[in-house]
Amino acid sequence: MKVYERLANYIKENGIKQSYVAEKSGIPENTLSMILNGKSRLDADKLEDIIIALNIDPSLIILPIKKSTTETSDTN
């Protein structure tokens, strides 16, 4: 999953309005929408603005979700 997809999922799953993120981050709402839909690149400066606006730990968005170590393989 790409960073913009994790960001879009976080916003959706937490019931946060794109207009709120746009206002708090200073990113125009149409630009934010294009980023979250993968139609515009998410650069580091915009990502930083969004993370600050959401007041979240950057690792929630930047680091991929790791599978549980207790999961077993279907190769047996």
Helices and strands as residue ranges (DSSP letters): H 3-13, H 18-25, H 29-36, H 44-54, H 59-62
